[in-house]
């Protein structure tokens, strides 16, 4: 069963893709899973997608792999 996307994810220039290319396969899988979660569910758990306190619209995508934590900053372009 294919999931319905409620958000589109765009990458600013090549920053994320260059970062992603250097990751270990297990971390890549976790990032892909997290981005799919963000794209397909209405209320994303704060563990994976959190508003940055003190900012006006910057969010953090967070992925944990073992004892490592990876963070990518993001924002909504509308809505």
C-alpha positions as CSV (number, residue, x, y, z in Angstrom):
1,X,0.0,0.0,0.0
2,X,1.4,3.4,-1.0
3,X,1.3,6.2,1.5
4,X,-0.2,9.5,0.6
5,X,2.2,12.5,0.8
6,X,0.8,15.6,2.5
7,X,4.1,17.5,2.3
8,X,6.7,17.9,-0.4
9,X,10.3,17.9,0.7
10,X,12.7,20.1,-1.2
11,X,16.5,20.3,-0.7
12,X,18.2,23.7,-0.7
13,X,20.9,23.6,-3.3
14,X,23.1,20.4,-2.7
15,X,23.8,20.9,1.0
16,X,21.6,18.0,2.3
17,X,22.4,15.7,-0.6
18,X,26.2,16.2,0.0
19,X,25.8,15.5,3.7
20,X,23.5,12.5,3.0
21,X,26.0,10.9,0.6
22,X,28.7,10.8,3.3
23,X,26.5,8.9,5.8
24,X,26.7,5.2,6.7
25,X,24.0,3.1,5.1
26,X,22.1,2.6,8.4
27,X,22.0,6.3,9.0
28,X,20.8,6.9,5.4
29,X,17.9,4.4,6.0
30,X,17.0,6.3,9.2
31,X,17.0,9.6,7.5
32,X,14.9,8.3,4.6
33,X,12.4,6.8,7.1
34,X,12.2,10.1,9.0
35,X,11.7,12.2,5.9
36,X,8.9,9.8,4.8
37,X,7.3,10.2,8.2
38,X,7.5,14.0,7.9
39,X,6.0,13.8,4.4
40,X,3.1,11.5,5.2
41,X,1.7,12.1,8.7
42,X,0.0,15.2,10.0
43,X,1.5,15.4,13.4
44,X,5.1,14.3,13.4
45,X,6.5,13.3,16.9
46,X,8.8,15.9,18.4
47,X,11.5,13.2,18.7
48,X,12.0,13.4,15.0
49,X,10.9,16.9,14.0
50,X,11.0,19.7,16.6
51,X,10.6,23.5,16.4
52,X,13.8,25.3,17.5
53,X,13.1,27.4,20.6
54,X,13.8,31.1,20.0
55,X,13.4,30.8,16.2
56,X,10.6,31.9,14.0
57,X,10.0,28.8,11.9
58,X,13.2,26.8,12.0
59,X,12.8,23.1,12.7
60,X,15.3,20.3,13.5
61,X,15.0,16.9,11.9
62,X,16.7,14.5,14.3
63,X,18.1,11.0,13.7
64,X,19.7,8.8,16.3
65,X,22.0,5.9,15.3
66,X,23.7,4.2,18.2
67,X,25.3,6.9,20.3
68,X,25.4,9.4,17.4
69,X,22.8,12.1,16.8
70,X,22.4,13.7,13.4
71,X,20.5,17.0,13.0
72,X,19.3,18.8,9.9
73,X,17.7,22.2,10.0
74,X,14.5,22.8,8.0
75,X,11.6,25.1,7.6
76,X,8.2,25.3,5.9
77,X,8.0,27.5,2.8
78,X,4.2,28.0,3.2
79,X,1.3,27.1,5.5
